[in-house]
Amino acid sequence: MSLPDTGIGMGLINFKQVQEKTGGRGRTTFYRDSAPGDWLPKPIKIGGRLYWREDEVDAAISALAE
């Protein structure tokens, strides 16, 4: 399930969706990789949940492939 686009060009995706895009990494590895200065973008907290900007996640994955 994906959140609808917010109308400001910010498509948000949840942990499970980011996990699928990054090869099914485990939760601990995933959060370690999103630490400051690492390759994954920092999540956005909305209420009690974390979301990531899909364009930032895609850019981070593309940068790794180069």
PyMOL Python script that loads the backbone (N, CA, C, O; Angstrom):
from pymol import cmd

cmd.read_pdbstr("""\
ATOM      1  N   MET A   1       0.839  -1.176   0.000  1.00  0.00           N
ATOM      2  CA  MET A   1       0.000   0.000   0.000  1.00  0.00           C
ATOM      3  C   MET A   1       0.882   1.236   0.000  1.00  0.00           C
ATOM      4  O   MET A   1       1.779   1.359   0.835  1.00  0.00           O
ATOM      5  N   SER A   2       0.649   2.110  -0.884  1.00  0.00           N
ATOM      6  CA  SER A   2       1.424   3.336  -0.993  1.00  0.00           C
ATOM      7  C   SER A   2       0.545   4.517  -0.622  1.00  0.00           C
ATOM      8  O   SER A   2      -0.646   4.544  -0.933  1.00  0.00           O
ATOM      9  N   LEU A   3       1.138   5.485   0.041  1.00  0.00           N
ATOM     10  CA  LEU A   3       0.396   6.704   0.329  1.00  0.00           C
ATOM     11  C   LEU A   3       0.154   7.443  -0.968  1.00  0.00           C
ATOM     12  O   LEU A   3       0.987   7.393  -1.873  1.00  0.00           O
ATOM     13  N   PRO A   4      -0.962   8.123  -1.076  1.00  0.00           N
ATOM     14  CA  PRO A   4      -1.197   8.920  -2.284  1.00  0.00           C
ATOM     15  C   PRO A   4      -0.203  10.067  -2.351  1.00  0.00           C
ATOM     16  O   PRO A   4       0.346  10.499  -1.337  1.00  0.00           O
ATOM     17  N   ASP A   5       0.011  10.541  -3.548  1.00  0.00           N
ATOM     18  CA  ASP A   5       0.904  11.672  -3.729  1.00  0.00           C
ATOM     19  C   ASP A   5       0.348  12.861  -2.957  1.00  0.00           C
ATOM     20  O   ASP A   5      -0.857  13.111  -2.975  1.00  0.00           O
ATOM     21  N   THR A   6       1.221  13.586  -2.284  1.00  0.00           N
ATOM     22  CA  THR A   6       0.796  14.704  -1.433  1.00  0.00           C
ATOM     23  C   THR A   6       0.420  15.943  -2.219  1.00  0.00           C
ATOM     24  O   THR A   6      -0.079  16.912  -1.646  1.00  0.00           O
ATOM     25  N   GLY A   7       0.651  15.927  -3.526  1.00  0.00           N
ATOM     26  CA  GLY A   7       0.305  17.084  -4.330  1.00  0.00           C
ATOM     27  C   GLY A   7       1.462  18.068  -4.481  1.00  0.00           C
ATOM     28  O   GLY A   7       1.348  19.044  -5.222  1.00  0.00           O
ATOM     29  N   ILE A   8       2.568  17.822  -3.792  1.00  0.00           N
ATOM     30  CA  ILE A   8       3.727  18.698  -3.918  1.00  0.00           C
ATOM     31  C   ILE A   8       4.900  17.933  -4.504  1.00  0.00           C
ATOM     32  O   ILE A   8       6.059  18.290  -4.294  1.00  0.00           O
ATOM     33  N   GLY A   9       4.585  16.872  -5.244  1.00  0.00           N
ATOM     34  CA  GLY A   9       5.635  16.099  -5.893  1.00  0.00           C
ATOM     35  C   GLY A   9       6.395  15.198  -4.949  1.00  0.00           C
ATOM     36  O   GLY A   9       7.528  14.818  -5.241  1.00  0.00           O
ATOM     37  N   MET A  10       5.800  14.847  -3.824  1.00  0.00           N
ATOM     38  CA  MET A  10       6.489  14.039  -2.842  1.00  0.00           C
ATOM     39  C   MET A  10       5.746  12.721  -2.654  1.00  0.00           C
ATOM     40  O   MET A  10       4.891  12.606  -1.776  1.00  0.00           O
ATOM     41  N   GLY A  11       6.077  11.710  -3.494  1.00  0.00           N
ATOM     42  CA  GLY A  11       5.483  10.398  -3.333  1.00  0.00           C
ATOM     43  C   GLY A  11       6.190   9.699  -2.187  1.00  0.00           C
ATOM     44  O   GLY A  11       7.406   9.511  -2.225  1.00  0.00           O
ATOM     45  N   LEU A  12       5.437   9.315  -1.173  1.00  0.00           N
ATOM     46  CA  LEU A  12       6.027   8.671  -0.001  1.00  0.00           C
ATOM     47  C   LEU A  12       5.777   7.176  -0.025  1.00  0.00           C
ATOM     48  O   LEU A  12       4.714   6.716  -0.440  1.00  0.00           O
ATOM     49  N   ILE A  13       6.770   6.426   0.426  1.00  0.00           N
ATOM     50  CA  ILE A  13       6.627   4.973   0.518  1.00  0.00           C
ATOM     51  C   ILE A  13       6.995   4.535   1.928  1.00  0.00           C
ATOM     52  O   ILE A  13       7.767   5.201   2.617  1.00  0.00           O
ATOM     53  N   ASN A  14       6.431   3.403   2.347  1.00  0.00           N
ATOM     54  CA  ASN A  14       6.668   2.921   3.703  1.00  0.00           C
ATOM     55  C   ASN A  14       7.875   1.981   3.762  1.00  0.00           C
ATOM     56  O   ASN A  14       8.521   1.719   2.747  1.00  0.00           O
ATOM     57  N   PHE A  15       8.167   1.485   4.954  1.00  0.00           N
ATOM     58  CA  PHE A  15       9.339   0.632   5.163  1.00  0.00           C
ATOM     59  C   PHE A  15       9.322  -0.593   4.257  1.00  0.00           C
ATOM     60  O   PHE A  15      10.324  -0.913   3.618  1.00  0.00           O
ATOM     61  N   LYS A  16       8.190  -1.272   4.206  1.00  0.00           N
ATOM     62  CA  LYS A  16       8.115  -2.503   3.418  1.00  0.00           C
ATOM     63  C   LYS A  16       8.427  -2.238   1.943  1.00  0.00           C
ATOM     64  O   LYS A  16       9.102  -3.044   1.302  1.00  0.00           O
ATOM     65  N   GLN A  17       7.949  -1.135   1.407  1.00  0.00           N
ATOM     66  CA  GLN A  17       8.203  -0.799   0.015  1.00  0.00           C
ATOM     67  C   GLN A  17       9.671  -0.466  -0.222  1.00  0.00           C
ATOM     68  O   GLN A  17      10.240  -0.857  -1.242  1.00  0.00           O
ATOM     69  N   VAL A  18      10.287   0.255   0.717  1.00  0.00           N
ATOM     70  CA  VAL A  18      11.716   0.556   0.585  1.00  0.00           C
ATOM     71  C   VAL A  18      12.517  -0.733   0.721  1.00  0.00           C
ATOM     72  O   VAL A  18      13.501  -0.939   0.011  1.00  0.00           O
ATOM     73  N   GLN A  19      12.097  -1.586   1.623  1.00  0.00           N
ATOM     74  CA  GLN A  19      12.770  -2.869   1.828  1.00  0.00           C
ATOM     75  C   GLN A  19      12.749  -3.689   0.538  1.00  0.00           C
ATOM     76  O   GLN A  19      13.754  -4.308   0.186  1.00  0.00           O
ATOM     77  N   GLU A  20      11.629  -3.702  -0.161  1.00  0.00           N
ATOM     78  CA  GLU A  20      11.532  -4.425  -1.432  1.00  0.00           C
ATOM     79  C   GLU A  20      12.467  -3.822  -2.475  1.00  0.00           C
ATOM     80  O   GLU A  20      13.120  -4.550  -3.223  1.00  0.00           O
ATOM     81  N   LYS A  21      12.533  -2.489  -2.527  1.00  0.00           N
ATOM     82  CA  LYS A  21      13.406  -1.823  -3.503  1.00  0.00           C
ATOM     83  C   LYS A  21      14.879  -2.071  -3.227  1.00  0.00           C
ATOM     84  O   LYS A  21      15.694  -2.031  -4.148  1.00  0.00           O
ATOM     85  N   THR A  22      15.236  -2.331  -1.961  1.00  0.00           N
ATOM     86  CA  THR A  22      16.643  -2.515  -1.597  1.00  0.00           C
ATOM     87  C   THR A  22      17.022  -3.977  -1.433  1.00  0.00           C
ATOM     88  O   THR A  22      18.013  -4.291  -0.774  1.00  0.00           O
ATOM     89  N   GLY A  23      16.260  -4.857  -2.016  1.00  0.00           N
ATOM     90  CA  GLY A  23      16.633  -6.271  -2.029  1.00  0.00           C
ATOM     91  C   GLY A  23      16.221  -7.072  -0.820  1.00  0.00           C
ATOM     92  O   GLY A  23      16.799  -8.129  -0.568  1.00  0.00           O
ATOM     93  N   GLY A  24      15.248  -6.613  -0.064  1.00  0.00           N
ATOM     94  CA  GLY A  24      14.753  -7.386   1.071  1.00  0.00           C
ATOM     95  C   GLY A  24      15.671  -7.369   2.282  1.00  0.00           C
ATOM     96  O   GLY A  24      15.712  -8.335   3.044  1.00  0.00           O
ATOM     97  N   ARG A  25      16.404  -6.286   2.464  1.00  0.00           N
ATOM     98  CA  ARG A  25      17.315  -6.174   3.605  1.00  0.00           C
ATOM     99  C   ARG A  25      16.538  -6.319   4.906  1.00  0.00           C
ATOM    100  O   ARG A  25      15.372  -5.933   4.989  1.00  0.00           O
ATOM    101  N   GLY A  26      17.190  -6.875   5.915  1.00  0.00           N
ATOM    102  CA  GLY A  26      16.578  -7.003   7.227  1.00  0.00           C
ATOM    103  C   GLY A  26      16.401  -5.635   7.873  1.00  0.00           C
ATOM    104  O   GLY A  26      17.071  -4.672   7.502  1.00  0.00           O
ATOM    105  N   ARG A  27      15.504  -5.559   8.831  1.00  0.00           N
ATOM    106  CA  ARG A  27      15.185  -4.290   9.480  1.00  0.00           C
ATOM    107  C   ARG A  27      16.420  -3.654  10.136  1.00  0.00           C
ATOM    108  O   ARG A  27      16.640  -2.453   9.978  1.00  0.00           O
ATOM    109  N   THR A  28      17.217  -4.422  10.858  1.00  0.00           N
ATOM    110  CA  THR A  28      18.397  -3.871  11.532  1.00  0.00           C
ATOM    111  C   THR A  28      19.403  -3.339  10.527  1.00  0.00           C
ATOM    112  O   THR A  28      19.915  -2.231  10.688  1.00  0.00           O
ATOM    113  N   THR A  29      19.691  -4.122   9.486  1.00  0.00           N
ATOM    114  CA  THR A  29      20.626  -3.682   8.447  1.00  0.00           C
ATOM    115  C   THR A  29      20.098  -2.447   7.753  1.00  0.00           C
ATOM    116  O   THR A  29      20.848  -1.514   7.464  1.00  0.00           O
ATOM    117  N   PHE A  30      18.809  -2.445   7.488  1.00  0.00           N
ATOM    118  CA  PHE A  30      18.178  -1.327   6.810  1.00  0.00           C
ATOM    119  C   PHE A  30      18.356  -0.042   7.600  1.00  0.00           C
ATOM    120  O   PHE A  30      18.771   0.970   7.035  1.00  0.00           O
ATOM    121  N   TYR A  31      18.055  -0.057   8.887  1.00  0.00           N
ATOM    122  CA  TYR A  31      18.173   1.159   9.691  1.00  0.00           C
ATOM    123  C   TYR A  31      19.630   1.562   9.901  1.00  0.00           C
ATOM    124  O   TYR A  31      19.930   2.751  10.016  1.00  0.00           O
ATOM    125  N   ARG A  32      20.529   0.599   9.952  1.00  0.00           N
ATOM    126  CA  ARG A  32      21.956   0.922  10.047  1.00  0.00           C
ATOM    127  C   ARG A  32      22.404   1.645   8.769  1.00  0.00           C
ATOM    128  O   ARG A  32      23.191   2.589   8.836  1.00  0.00           O
ATOM    129  N   ASP A  33      21.907   1.204   7.610  1.00  0.00           N
ATOM    130  CA  ASP A  33      22.258   1.832   6.331  1.00  0.00           C
ATOM    131  C   ASP A  33      21.653   3.225   6.173  1.00  0.00           C
ATOM    132  O   ASP A  33      22.134   4.017   5.363  1.00  0.00           O
ATOM    133  N   SER A  34      20.614   3.528   6.930  1.00  0.00           N
ATOM    134  CA  SER A  34      20.008   4.853   6.824  1.00  0.00           C
ATOM    135  C   SER A  34      20.514   5.803   7.907  1.00  0.00           C
ATOM    136  O   SER A  34      19.947   6.875   8.113  1.00  0.00           O
ATOM    137  N   ALA A  35      21.584   5.404   8.597  1.00  0.00           N
ATOM    138  CA  ALA A  35      22.205   6.289   9.590  1.00  0.00           C
ATOM    139  C   ALA A  35      22.801   7.498   8.870  1.00  0.00           C
ATOM    140  O   ALA A  35      23.120   7.413   7.684  1.00  0.00           O
ATOM    141  N   PRO A  36      22.950   8.606   9.563  1.00  0.00           N
ATOM    142  CA  PRO A  36      23.518   9.804   8.927  1.00  0.00           C
ATOM    143  C   PRO A  36      24.846   9.514   8.234  1.00  0.00           C
ATOM    144  O   PRO A  36      25.729   8.874   8.806  1.00  0.00           O
ATOM    145  N   GLY A  37      24.978   9.985   7.015  1.00  0.00           N
ATOM    146  CA  GLY A  37      26.209   9.795   6.252  1.00  0.00           C
ATOM    147  C   GLY A  37      26.261   8.503   5.461  1.00  0.00           C
ATOM    148  O   GLY A  37      27.200   8.288   4.694  1.00  0.00           O
ATOM    149  N   ASP A  38      25.274   7.642   5.631  1.00  0.00           N
ATOM    150  CA  ASP A  38      25.258   6.406   4.856  1.00  0.00           C
ATOM    151  C   ASP A  38      24.474   6.613   3.570  1.00  0.00           C
ATOM    152  O   ASP A  38      24.072   7.736   3.266  1.00  0.00           O
ATOM    153  N   TRP A  39      24.252   5.552   2.814  1.00  0.00           N
ATOM    154  CA  TRP A  39      23.717   5.707   1.467  1.00  0.00           C
ATOM    155  C   TRP A  39      22.206   5.888   1.378  1.00  0.00           C
ATOM    156  O   TRP A  39      21.728   6.434   0.384  1.00  0.00           O
ATOM    157  N   LEU A  40      21.444   5.460   2.359  1.00  0.00           N
ATOM    158  CA  LEU A  40      19.990   5.623   2.286  1.00  0.00           C
ATOM    159  C   LEU A  40      19.572   6.996   2.817  1.00  0.00           C
ATOM    160  O   LEU A  40      20.176   7.506   3.761  1.00  0.00           O
ATOM    161  N   PRO A  41      18.547   7.592   2.217  1.00  0.00           N
ATOM    162  CA  PRO A  41      18.074   8.887   2.717  1.00  0.00           C
ATOM    163  C   PRO A  41      17.393   8.732   4.071  1.00  0.00           C
ATOM    164  O   PRO A  41      16.924   7.650   4.427  1.00  0.00           O
ATOM    165  N   LYS A  42      17.347   9.809   4.805  1.00  0.00           N
ATOM    166  CA  LYS A  42      16.718   9.813   6.120  1.00  0.00           C
ATOM    167  C   LYS A  42      15.193   9.762   5.954  1.00  0.00           C
ATOM    168  O   LYS A  42      14.650  10.422   5.069  1.00  0.00           O
ATOM    169  N   PRO A  43      14.501   8.985   6.794  1.00  0.00           N
ATOM    170  CA  PRO A  43      13.039   8.906   6.681  1.00  0.00           C
ATOM    171  C   PRO A  43      12.354  10.151   7.242  1.00  0.00           C
ATOM    172  O   PRO A  43      12.948  10.951   7.965  1.00  0.00           O
ATOM    173  N   ILE A  44      11.087  10.276   6.879  1.00  0.00           N
ATOM    174  CA  ILE A  44      10.228  11.352   7.369  1.00  0.00           C
ATOM    175  C   ILE A  44       9.242  10.704   8.330  1.00  0.00           C
ATOM    176  O   ILE A  44       8.593   9.718   7.983  1.00  0.00           O
ATOM    177  N   LYS A  45       9.125  11.245   9.521  1.00  0.00           N
ATOM    178  CA  LYS A  45       8.198  10.679  10.502  1.00  0.00           C
ATOM    179  C   LYS A  45       6.871  11.417  10.426  1.00  0.00           C
ATOM    180  O   LYS A  45       6.817  12.639  10.561  1.00  0.00           O
ATOM    181  N   ILE A  46       5.804  10.659  10.208  1.00  0.00           N
ATOM    182  CA  ILE A  46       4.452  11.205  10.174  1.00  0.00           C
ATOM    183  C   ILE A  46       3.645  10.394  11.180  1.00  0.00           C
ATOM    184  O   ILE A  46       3.430   9.196  11.001  1.00  0.00           O
ATOM    185  N   GLY A  47       3.208  11.059  12.229  1.00  0.00           N
ATOM    186  CA  GLY A  47       2.555  10.333  13.310  1.00  0.00           C
ATOM    187  C   GLY A  47       3.575   9.392  13.933  1.00  0.00           C
ATOM    188  O   GLY A  47       4.669   9.823  14.297  1.00  0.00           O
ATOM    189  N   GLY A  48       3.241   8.146  14.059  1.00  0.00           N
ATOM    190  CA  GLY A  48       4.165   7.164  14.617  1.00  0.00           C
ATOM    191  C   GLY A  48       4.846   6.314  13.568  1.00  0.00           C
ATOM    192  O   GLY A  48       5.482   5.315  13.904  1.00  0.00           O
ATOM    193  N   ARG A  49       4.727   6.685  12.306  1.00  0.00           N
ATOM    194  CA  ARG A  49       5.287   5.872  11.219  1.00  0.00           C
ATOM    195  C   ARG A  49       6.366   6.618  10.454  1.00  0.00           C
ATOM    196  O   ARG A  49       6.406   7.848  10.423  1.00  0.00           O
ATOM    197  N   LEU A  50       7.245   5.825   9.835  1.00  0.00           N
ATOM    198  CA  LEU A  50       8.312   6.388   9.019  1.00  0.00           C
ATOM    199  C   LEU A  50       8.004   6.170   7.547  1.00  0.00           C
ATOM    200  O   LEU A  50       7.531   5.107   7.143  1.00  0.00           O
ATOM    201  N   TYR A  51       8.280   7.196   6.757  1.00  0.00           N
ATOM    202  CA  TYR A  51       8.107   7.137   5.312  1.00  0.00           C
ATOM    203  C   TYR A  51       9.350   7.717   4.653  1.00  0.00           C
ATOM    204  O   TYR A  51      10.077   8.511   5.251  1.00  0.00           O
ATOM    205  N   TRP A  52       9.577   7.309   3.417  1.00  0.00           N
ATOM    206  CA  TRP A  52      10.706   7.796   2.640  1.00  0.00           C
ATOM    207  C   TRP A  52      10.171   8.397   1.351  1.00  0.00           C
ATOM    208  O   TRP A  52       9.160   7.946   0.814  1.00  0.00           O
ATOM    209  N   ARG A  53      10.864   9.427   0.860  1.00  0.00           N
ATOM    210  CA  ARG A  53      10.515   9.971  -0.449  1.00  0.00           C
ATOM    211  C   ARG A  53      11.009   8.986  -1.493  1.00  0.00           C
ATOM    212  O   ARG A  53      12.195   8.656  -1.539  1.00  0.00           O
ATOM    213  N   GLU A  54      10.105   8.524  -2.318  1.00  0.00           N
ATOM    214  CA  GLU A  54      10.445   7.510  -3.307  1.00  0.00           C
ATOM    215  C   GLU A  54      11.525   7.989  -4.266  1.00  0.00           C
ATOM    216  O   GLU A  54      12.403   7.210  -4.637  1.00  0.00           O
ATOM    217  N   ASP A  55      11.479   9.255  -4.674  1.00  0.00           N
ATOM    218  CA  ASP A  55      12.494   9.759  -5.602  1.00  0.00           C
ATOM    219  C   ASP A  55      13.885   9.750  -4.965  1.00  0.00           C
ATOM    220  O   ASP A  55      14.870   9.491  -5.656  1.00  0.00           O
ATOM    221  N   GLU A  56      13.984  10.026  -3.665  1.00  0.00           N
ATOM    222  CA  GLU A  56      15.278   9.997  -2.977  1.00  0.00           C
ATOM    223  C   GLU A  56      15.814   8.570  -2.854  1.00  0.00           C
ATOM    224  O   GLU A  56      17.012   8.332  -3.009  1.00  0.00           O
ATOM    225  N   VAL A  57      14.921   7.631  -2.576  1.00  0.00           N
ATOM    226  CA  VAL A  57      15.332   6.225  -2.478  1.00  0.00           C
ATOM    227  C   VAL A  57      15.818   5.739  -3.839  1.00  0.00           C
ATOM    228  O   VAL A  57      16.854   5.081  -3.932  1.00  0.00           O
ATOM    229  N   ASP A  58      15.073   6.063  -4.893  1.00  0.00           N
ATOM    230  CA  ASP A  58      15.478   5.654  -6.245  1.00  0.00           C
ATOM    231  C   ASP A  58      16.832   6.263  -6.634  1.00  0.00           C
ATOM    232  O   ASP A  58      17.664   5.599  -7.252  1.00  0.00           O
ATOM    233  N   ALA A  59      17.039   7.527  -6.267  1.00  0.00           N
ATOM    234  CA  ALA A  59      18.314   8.185  -6.560  1.00  0.00           C
ATOM    235  C   ALA A  59      19.470   7.521  -5.805  1.00  0.00           C
ATOM    236  O   ALA A  59      20.557   7.353  -6.359  1.00  0.00           O
ATOM    237  N   ALA A  60      19.242   7.148  -4.558  1.00  0.00           N
ATOM    238  CA  ALA A  60      20.283   6.490  -3.760  1.00  0.00           C
ATOM    239  C   ALA A  60      20.639   5.135  -4.354  1.00  0.00           C
ATOM    240  O   ALA A  60      21.812   4.765  -4.396  1.00  0.00           O
ATOM    241  N   ILE A  61      19.650   4.403  -4.808  1.00  0.00           N
ATOM    242  CA  ILE A  61      19.877   3.089  -5.415  1.00  0.00           C
ATOM    243  C   ILE A  61      20.637   3.274  -6.735  1.00  0.00           C
ATOM    244  O   ILE A  61      21.565   2.517  -7.021  1.00  0.00           O
ATOM    245  N   SER A  62      20.260   4.254  -7.526  1.00  0.00           N
ATOM    246  CA  SER A  62      20.947   4.528  -8.796  1.00  0.00           C
ATOM    247  C   SER A  62      22.393   4.915  -8.572  1.00  0.00           C
ATOM    248  O   SER A  62      23.271   4.510  -9.334  1.00  0.00           O
ATOM    249  N   ALA A  63      22.654   5.700  -7.525  1.00  0.00           N
ATOM    250  CA  ALA A  63      24.017   6.124  -7.218  1.00  0.00           C
ATOM    251  C   ALA A  63      24.899   4.926  -6.862  1.00  0.00           C
ATOM    252  O   ALA A  63      26.087   4.912  -7.184  1.00  0.00           O
ATOM    253  N   LEU A  64      24.329   3.938  -6.208  1.00  0.00           N
ATOM    254  CA  LEU A  64      25.086   2.730  -5.869  1.00  0.00           C
ATOM    255  C   LEU A  64      25.444   1.933  -7.108  1.00  0.00           C
ATOM    256  O   LEU A  64      26.503   1.308  -7.174  1.00  0.00           O
ATOM    257  N   ALA A  65      24.551   1.959  -8.091  1.00  0.00           N
ATOM    258  CA  ALA A  65      24.767   1.175  -9.313  1.00  0.00           C
ATOM    259  C   ALA A  65      25.845   1.764 -10.205  1.00  0.00           C
ATOM    260  O   ALA A  65      26.378   1.065 -11.066  1.00  0.00           O
ATOM    261  N   GLU A  66      26.174   3.031 -10.019  1.00  0.00           N
ATOM    262  CA  GLU A  66      27.164   3.696 -10.878  1.00  0.00           C
ATOM    263  C   GLU A  66      28.574   3.341 -10.495  1.00  0.00           C
ATOM    264  O   GLU A  66      29.522   3.818 -11.120  1.00  0.00           O
TER     265      GLU A  66
END
""", "prot")
cmd.dss("prot")
cmd.show_as("cartoon", "prot")
cmd.util.cbc("prot")
cmd.orient("prot")
